[in-house]
Amino acid sequence: VMDMTKEVNASTDAYNKSIEGLNASEAATKKMTDRLYVLESVENKSNEQKSEMKMLVSSLNKEVDGLSLVYDEQTDSLNQNKDAIYDLIDAKMEQLKMTAYEDRMKTAYEDQIKLQDEYTAAVDRYNKAEKNRWNFATPWDSAKNITEYNSAYDALMAVTKAYDKTTESLATTEAAYAELSGAATKSGDAITSAGESSAA
């Protein structure tokens, strides 16, 4: 039971860290974008500022698939505006988060099934231990029974806590997935509507 609860808790913690990492990556990428357009607004840029712009363009192109951002040093201009880059960053993060949510939900469902089996076994063990706690013939039996009772109780509490943690994580992930799916649908509808309006 303890190995299973540790495994489940580890998977939940790993998921939480992965989402934190995605959020941190998004914030860092947008911060680079903000810095780039602050520099773009500077007139008569120094060589250091131009070099920083080229470095930021290179970094953003690595971070955001399909960005194709270009800084033309001759005309001192960028080929895309800030909003367009933000849109691509949001789209990238949306895709990565959707994948993370789907993976997490699959794992959480599997963990719940395993934990239900573990919980049933832990309850059976606890009930037996509780029944035998005061059933002893010698002091040695008494100590052994009490030790088993305490161990069974700890195992039951651990699997219950792990199940609750998984259920809470699953509910949060499902809500986030539904919200992101709705946002993606609305975004797609808006693009479709814009295209239809242009065609008309």
Secondary structure, DSSP 8 states (H G I E B T S, - for coil): -HHHHHHHHHHHHHHHHHHHHHHHHHHHHHHHHHHHHHHHT-SS--HHHHHHHHHHHHHHHHHSTT----EETTTTEESS-HHHHHHHHHHHHHHHHHHHHHHHHHHHHHHHHHHHHHHHHHHHHHHHHHHHTT--SSHHHHHHHHHHHHHHHHHHHHHHHHHHHHHHHHHHHHHHHHHHHHHHHHHHHHHHHHHHHHH-
